[in-house]
Every structure is written in C-alpha cells, then in structure tokens.
Amino acid sequence: MPTFKPELTIAVQVSDWLAARDWYRDVLGLDETFVVEAGGWAEFAGPLGVVIGLSALDGQAHPGVGGTTITFGVSDIEAARAELEANRVQLNGPTTELPGMVKLATFKDPDGNEMMLAENLMQP
C-alpha cells in the first residue's frame, strides 16, 4: 500500500473558474490559499484540513466538468506508482510535472472514479 502524507486535496473541475473562485470564497466563506492564474488553479482551505482545488485548464472548462478528483499527497510519487501498479492499478499515462511545483499521476478506482497522486515540489 502506498505511504500517504497527511494531505488530501479534492480537485473540482469547473466551467467558469473566476465565478467558481468567487462562489467558494464569498458564498462558502473559504480562505483562498494558493492561485496559479495562468494554469487555472486555485486552492481553498476546507474543513478538517482538506484542500479544495478549483481546476480549469487555462481558464477553460475541463471536458469532465461536474466531477471531482480525490488527490492523495505522497512523498515519493514513483514509489507510490510502483506500489499501485504492483496491485494491478492502471495509471492514466506517465507522471506529469509542473516544474518546481508538483508531480501528478492519475488513476481510477474500480468504479471509474478519478483519483490522483501528488508530490509537492515546493516544500523544503
């Protein structure tokens, strides 16, 4: 079993990124903690330490709008991938990297729900 860090991000794909940011901040009252304007990503401090991330590729809607992705923080994404693959979990392509920010690898649970591993590269 992969060794998870005590981090959990729920990535929410949205059709209107700016409107969604306003809604999560102004209607739900969540604190916006991190933003990448060019990448269409914003993070909010959710309850119980869960991070809620709003995602829109370059500010555009994702094809799967309406879905969420449970994202597990890991210290070593390659080791976590290897452990999942050893348990016959098929990952959706290679690990991607946003240089200096994060490494990501996606996979699905047996019902087809999207999940992701994330190795934070910004921590010391």
C-alpha positions as CSV (number, residue, x, y, z in Angstrom):
1,M,0.0,0.0,0.0
2,P,1.4,3.5,-0.8
3,T,2.5,5.6,2.1
4,F,0.3,8.7,2.1
5,K,1.2,12.0,3.6
6,P,-1.4,13.7,5.9
7,E,-2.6,15.8,3.0
8,L,-5.8,15.4,1.0
9,T,-6.9,17.6,-1.9
10,I,-10.3,17.4,-3.6
11,A,-9.9,18.8,-7.1
12,V,-13.1,20.2,-8.5
13,Q,-13.4,20.7,-12.3
14,V,-15.3,23.9,-13.1
15,S,-16.7,25.5,-16.2
16,D,-16.2,29.1,-15.1
17,W,-13.1,29.4,-13.0
18,L,-13.5,33.0,-12.0
19,A,-17.1,32.6,-11.0
20,A,-16.2,29.4,-9.1
21,R,-13.5,31.2,-7.2
22,D,-15.9,33.9,-6.1
23,W,-18.5,31.4,-5.1
24,Y,-16.1,29.3,-2.9
25,R,-14.7,32.4,-1.3
26,D,-17.8,34.6,-1.0
27,V,-20.6,32.1,-0.6
28,L,-18.9,29.3,1.3
29,G,-16.5,31.7,3.1
30,L,-13.4,29.6,2.4
31,D,-10.0,31.2,2.5
32,E,-8.2,31.1,-0.8
33,T,-4.7,29.9,0.0
34,F,-3.0,29.5,-3.4
35,V,-3.6,30.6,-7.0
36,V,-2.0,29.9,-10.4
37,E,-3.9,32.3,-12.7
38,A,-2.2,31.1,-15.9
39,G,-2.9,27.5,-15.1
40,G,-6.4,27.9,-13.9
41,W,-5.9,26.5,-10.4
42,A,-7.0,27.9,-7.0
43,E,-6.8,26.2,-3.6
44,F,-9.1,26.9,-0.7
45,A,-8.7,25.8,3.0
46,G,-11.6,23.4,3.5
47,P,-12.8,21.8,6.7
48,L,-10.7,19.2,8.6
49,G,-7.6,20.3,6.7
50,V,-8.8,19.2,3.3
51,V,-7.7,21.4,0.4
52,I,-10.4,22.2,-2.2
53,G,-8.8,22.9,-5.5
54,L,-10.7,24.5,-8.4
55,S,-9.4,23.5,-11.8
56,A,-9.9,24.8,-15.3
57,L,-7.2,24.3,-17.9
58,D,-6.0,27.7,-19.0
59,G,-9.2,29.1,-17.5
60,Q,-11.4,26.9,-19.8
61,A,-13.8,24.2,-18.7
62,H,-12.5,20.7,-18.4
63,P,-14.2,18.0,-20.6
64,G,-15.4,16.3,-17.4
65,V,-16.9,19.3,-15.7
66,G,-19.0,18.2,-12.7
67,G,-16.6,15.6,-11.5
68,T,-14.1,15.7,-8.6
69,T,-10.7,14.1,-8.2
70,I,-9.5,12.8,-4.8
71,T,-5.8,13.7,-4.7
72,F,-3.5,12.0,-2.2
73,G,-0.3,13.7,-1.2
74,V,2.8,11.4,-1.3
75,S,6.4,11.9,-0.6
76,D,7.7,9.8,-3.4
77,I,5.4,9.6,-6.4
78,E,7.4,7.0,-8.3
79,A,7.4,4.6,-5.3
80,A,3.6,5.2,-4.8
81,R,3.0,4.5,-8.5
82,A,5.1,1.3,-8.3
83,E,3.0,0.1,-5.3
84,L,-0.3,0.8,-7.1
85,E,0.9,-0.9,-10.3
86,A,2.0,-3.9,-8.2
87,N,-1.6,-4.2,-7.1
88,R,-2.8,-4.1,-10.7
89,V,-3.9,-0.5,-10.7
90,Q,-3.5,1.0,-14.2
91,L,-2.3,4.6,-14.1
92,N,-3.5,7.0,-16.8
93,G,-0.2,7.6,-18.5
94,P,3.1,8.9,-17.3
95,T,3.7,11.1,-14.3
96,T,3.4,14.8,-15.3
97,E,5.3,17.6,-13.6
98,L,4.7,21.3,-13.2
99,P,8.4,22.2,-12.7
100,G,9.1,23.4,-9.2
101,M,5.5,22.9,-8.1
102,V,4.1,19.4,-8.3
103,K,4.3,15.9,-9.9
104,L,1.0,14.3,-10.7
105,A,-0.2,10.8,-11.6
106,T,-3.8,9.9,-12.2
107,F,-5.6,6.6,-11.9
108,K,-9.2,5.3,-11.4
109,D,-10.8,3.3,-8.7
110,P,-12.7,0.1,-9.8
111,D,-15.9,2.1,-10.5
112,G,-14.0,4.6,-12.7
113,N,-13.8,7.5,-10.2
114,E,-10.8,9.7,-10.9
115,M,-8.0,9.8,-8.3
116,M,-4.6,11.3,-8.3
117,L,-1.2,11.1,-6.6
118,A,0.6,14.4,-6.0
119,E,4.2,15.0,-4.9
120,N,4.6,18.6,-3.7
121,L,7.9,20.0,-5.0
122,M,7.6,23.4,-3.2
123,Q,8.2,22.0,0.3
124,P,11.8,22.2,1.6
